[in-house]
Each structure stands twice: as C-alpha cells, then as structure tokens.
C-alpha cells in the first residue's frame, strides 16, 4: 500500500491535521461541559440556599412565638410575617395540625406546623439540589 492510498502526501501531515481537528473539537465540548457543570452547580447551590433560608424563617418564627417574643419589635414582626408567607399548607390557623385558639395552642401550632414546613423545605431543597447538580 502506498502513501497515496493512505490519504497522505508521504509526510503524514493530513493525518496529523485530522487528529488535531478531532482533539480541538473534543476539547471544545469538554470546556462546554465544564462550563455547563459549573452553572448547574451554582444553580443547585442557590436552590439549596433558598430552601435553607425559608426553613430558617419558619424555625426562628416558631421559636419566637414559643418564647413569646415582643411582636411589636420590627425584627420579630419581619421574621413572623416572612414565616406566615412561607407556611403554605402548614399555616398556624388552618395547618395540618390544629390546636385550640388559646395562647398555648398558638405555640403548639407554630412549633408543629412550622417545624414540619421547615423540614419539608429542607427535604425538597436537597432533592432539587441533587437533581440539578451534575
């Protein structure tokens, strides 16, 4: 078999160019995958961070209610109103568990319903983190 039948000019330059072309395209797709993985990792981190912040609002809100914190304080009001926006089906008045409308019932409701909601946020956040992360 001659060099002409191999598709080279005898120096092997055509084969070398084809090899370099394959490596360049493989390297480009490797960089793209690395960038894609980096973006997915950052998005997963943000999703997890949002879930943790939501769970933190709910847990601290329940703790503030249990400790009978001054609801006229702007920080306490901010945390409790944030927790009320995040509680969804785990609300204090119409949550999964309902207790009498007295002061003791409000504490039980906050600890139970918002505690469960905080755990749900963490579980869903971790599941989404695992799905998104490469």
QUISUL-V171978 format. One line per field, one symbol per residue. burial: + if it has 16 or more other C-alpha atoms within 10 Angstrom, else -. A space follows every 10 residues. Layout:
burial=???
//
This chain:
burial=---------- ---------- ---------- ---------+ +--++-+++- ++-+++++++ ++++++---- -----++-++ --++-++--+ +++-+--++- -----+++++ +++++++++- ++--++-++- -+--
//
